Amino acid sequence: MQFPSWVRLPDADRSSTIRTEHFSAAAASNKTANLLHSFPIWSQTVTKEFRLPPFDLRLAMDTLAARDPQLAPLIKETQEFRIETDGADSPYETLLEAIAHQSISGKAAATIFGRIKALGSNGRPPSPEQMLKLRKPVLRRAGLSEAKALAMKDLAQKTIDGVVPTFEQAEKLSDEELVKRLVAVRGIGTWTVEMFLIFRLGRPDVLPIHDLGVKKGWSITYHKKHMPRPKELLAFGERWRPYRTVASWYMWRACQRAGSAAARKIRPAQARRRKPAKPKRPASKRLPR
């Protein structure tokens, strides 16, 4: 499954967050590379398998096409929405690899995560308990930055504490509850959780309003010269409910179809123009009678 690859907005909502600049090395030079090579579900280190989403895809596509005439041709002319799955046993493993992939190329991240897995047992990454016992110099020698080493240890601790749920528990939580829980982990921002919701849990109604690929795809699809502001995209996406995930996927497809040259022409979102303040009228001076 091919997606366009874009520079990701950093998860900078907290001081402890690891900043991410590129999805992969290919993303820096080739804007039509795979969008999510840096996210563990589509890492080159795993065998990819397609699975059907846990919702009626045909109904979703028909609903979107009926509600949005400009989106309908894109749905008709491109391949159907598909989800790939990995061999992760838990959200902990999925997010562990997501941390490893932040800020570096997919190839380098795969090498580093391979070293991390070698610190575990039976070909699996270290368990949360094993991760907490690993000394930071050991993780640094595997290729992790200090920030990533701390993030992995925090992920392990919060998994043990029950903040990070199992897959079974995650299925019972709402999107909002999962975002709130997972962004509490050092190094995990909203974007990472949204990708987890979309591609690992198959949630149908997720709209990543800060994703550069989604914003550029929106501009291409709706013939705009500028990217939308997050609030603007959020308001526009109301017409896509309850299938905003599928609509977002087609925004990525729009980027891929348009190519890097067209995408580069799209300008950043325009700042709101403030209305000039009305000049104050001078107070009238009344002459004494």
Secondary structure as GFF3:
##gff-version 3
##sequence-region A 1 289
A	DSSP	alpha_helix	25	29	.	.	.	ID=ss1
A	DSSP	three_ten_helix	40	42	.	.	.	ID=ss2
A	DSSP	beta_strand	49	51	.	.	.	ID=ss3
A	DSSP	alpha_helix	57	67	.	.	.	ID=ss4
A	DSSP	alpha_helix	72	77	.	.	.	ID=ss5
A	DSSP	beta_strand	83	85	.	.	.	ID=ss6
A	DSSP	alpha_helix	91	101	.	.	.	ID=ss7
A	DSSP	alpha_helix	106	118	.	.	.	ID=ss8
A	DSSP	alpha_helix	128	133	.	.	.	ID=ss9
A	DSSP	alpha_helix	136	141	.	.	.	ID=ss10
A	DSSP	alpha_helix	146	160	.	.	.	ID=ss11
A	DSSP	alpha_helix	167	171	.	.	.	ID=ss12
A	DSSP	alpha_helix	175	182	.	.	.	ID=ss13
A	DSSP	alpha_helix	190	195	.	.	.	ID=ss14
A	DSSP	pi_helix	196	200	.	.	.	ID=ss15
A	DSSP	alpha_helix	212	221	.	.	.	ID=ss16
A	DSSP	alpha_helix	230	236	.	.	.	ID=ss17
A	DSSP	three_ten_helix	237	240	.	.	.	ID=ss18
A	DSSP	alpha_helix	244	264	.	.	.	ID=ss19
###
